[in-house]
Amino acid sequence: MQLIVIVLCKESPSIELMLSIFTSYYGEQVVLIFLTFLNHIRDIKDPEHPYSLEELKVITEDAIEVDNERSYVRVTFTPTVEHCSMATVIGLCLRVKLMRSLPSRYKMDIRVAPGSHATEAAVNKQLNDKERVAAALENPNLLDMVDECLAPSYA
């Protein structure tokens, strides 16, 4: 029997070190799959463009902070333009994707990069207010838009 272990981390760890830790505990039949946090969100599509957020440089690995001991993740994203009308939708997509991907113990902080959006404070407040996020996800049109952005692309 093979044991498949998925390791979630901010950056790609030393494969040799991780393999030695897991094989010493579980034996030789270990398959390790490393996922960085960027793996979870890199393929989210932009709501207005036919590109991913990573391709548009809206998200980068450097803008993801992870504290596994405190179960905390912060994603800071940079909208393509200062007056981006889709900044809250992009942030909502990031939050929903992480909510669906991570264990429920993780607290998420989704933020617009400082100085990158005209209404930065308002966008950050919306994205990190549980009631506003819940209300947004009850809107079927908005939820459809989020699901479309999160849908896998097989191109």
Salt bridges, closest charged atoms under 4 A:
GLU54 OE1 - ARG42 NE 3.04
ASP67 OD2 - ARG70 NH1 3.39
ASP109 OD2 - ARG74 NE 2.79
ASP109 OD2 - ARG111 NE 3.17
ASP129 OD2 - ARG132 NE 3.88
ASP147 OD1 - ARG100 NH2 2.92
